[in-house]
């Protein structure tokens, strides 16, 4: 399950995170009520959400880095042209 999120696209990652967050919230409520078969599932859900947050942040940083590189390349291309 650890590596199953790496091949998802950015929108799919966000949707999966929202789904797991809802499951986590429901699980917490059931834990308080006392109708839980496996209480360690809370830890598993929390860690999966953390993995998704990490992958989402990596996608965001990659997009920012690409935008900065493109901007720098444009500026360098503009300066390389001879001006009269």
C-alpha positions as CSV (number, residue, x, y, z in Angstrom):
1,X,0.0,0.0,0.0
2,X,2.9,2.3,0.5
3,X,3.8,2.7,-3.1
4,X,0.3,2.5,-4.6
5,X,0.0,6.3,-4.5
6,X,3.0,7.2,-6.6
7,X,1.4,6.5,-9.9
8,X,-1.6,8.7,-9.3
9,X,-2.0,12.1,-10.9
10,X,-2.3,15.3,-8.9
11,X,-6.1,15.6,-9.0
12,X,-6.4,11.9,-8.1
13,X,-4.0,12.4,-5.1
14,X,-6.2,15.3,-3.8
15,X,-9.4,13.2,-4.2
16,X,-7.8,10.2,-2.5
17,X,-6.6,12.5,0.4
18,X,-10.2,13.9,0.9
19,X,-11.6,10.3,0.8
20,X,-9.1,9.1,3.4
21,X,-9.7,12.2,5.6
22,X,-13.4,11.4,5.6
23,X,-12.7,7.8,6.5
24,X,-10.4,8.9,9.2
25,X,-13.0,11.2,10.7
26,X,-15.6,8.5,10.7
27,X,-13.2,6.0,12.2
28,X,-12.4,8.4,15.0
29,X,-16.1,8.8,15.8
30,X,-16.6,5.0,15.8
31,X,-13.5,4.7,18.1
32,X,-15.1,7.0,20.6
33,X,-18.4,5.1,20.4
34,X,-16.6,1.8,20.8
35,X,-17.6,0.0,17.6
36,X,-14.1,-0.7,16.2
37,X,-12.7,-4.1,15.3
38,X,-9.2,-3.0,14.6
39,X,-8.0,0.1,16.5
40,X,-4.7,0.1,14.7
41,X,-6.5,1.1,11.5
42,X,-6.4,4.7,12.9
43,X,-2.6,4.7,12.6
44,X,-2.7,3.2,9.1
45,X,-5.1,5.9,7.9
46,X,-3.2,8.7,9.4
47,X,0.1,7.5,7.8
48,X,-1.6,7.1,4.4
49,X,-2.9,10.7,4.6
50,X,0.6,11.8,5.5
51,X,2.0,10.0,2.5
52,X,-0.5,11.6,0.2
53,X,0.3,15.1,1.7
54,X,3.9,14.5,1.0
55,X,3.3,13.5,-2.7
56,X,0.9,16.4,-3.2
57,X,3.6,18.8,-1.8
58,X,6.2,17.3,-4.1
59,X,3.9,17.9,-7.1
60,X,3.4,21.5,-6.0
61,X,7.1,22.1,-5.6
62,X,7.8,20.5,-9.0
63,X,5.3,22.9,-10.7
64,X,6.9,25.9,-8.9
65,X,10.4,24.8,-10.0
66,X,9.3,24.3,-13.6
67,X,7.7,27.8,-13.6
68,X,10.9,29.4,-12.2
69,X,13.1,27.6,-14.7
70,X,10.9,28.6,-17.6
71,X,10.9,32.3,-16.5
72,X,14.7,32.3,-16.2
73,X,15.1,30.7,-19.6
74,X,12.8,33.4,-21.1
75,X,14.8,36.2,-19.4
76,X,18.1,34.7,-20.6
77,X,16.7,34.3,-24.1
78,X,15.6,37.9,-24.1
79,X,19.1,39.2,-22.9
80,X,20.9,37.0,-25.5
81,X,19.3,38.9,-28.4
82,X,21.5,41.8,-29.6
83,X,19.9,45.2,-29.2
84,X,20.8,48.3,-31.3
